[in-house]
Amino acid sequence: MYLQHKPIPGYWYTNIVGQLVQVRLLLHARGRVQRVLIEYANGRREILDLPGWYGLDLALHSPRRERRELIRDL
C-alpha cells in the first residue's frame, strides 16, 4: 500500500499500475477541500471527492518545480 498523500495542485502522483496523475484543482466549501480535479497524462480529467482521492492509492511522483528554481538551475 502506498502512503496517503494530500492532494497538492501541480504535483504529479503515480498509481499502482504506474499511470501519472496530476492534481489540477482543489474545490473548497466551508473552508475545507471537498473535490479534487485530477488529470491523467493522456489528458483525461476526473473530479473526485476526498474518499475517492485517497482510494486511488497514489504515490508522490515528483513535485512541480517553481519557475524561480528552474531559472536558478540554468
Number of C-alpha atoms within 10 A of each C-alpha: 7 12 10 14 13 11 24 17 16 17 16 23 23 19 15 12 7 11 12 18 24 25 19 19 16 18 14 11 8 6 7 9 13 14 19 22 18 24 18 17 12 9 10 9 15 12 16 18 15 14 10 12 19 15 11 14 16 25 19 20 15 12 13 12 10 9 9 8 9 9 8 7 7 5
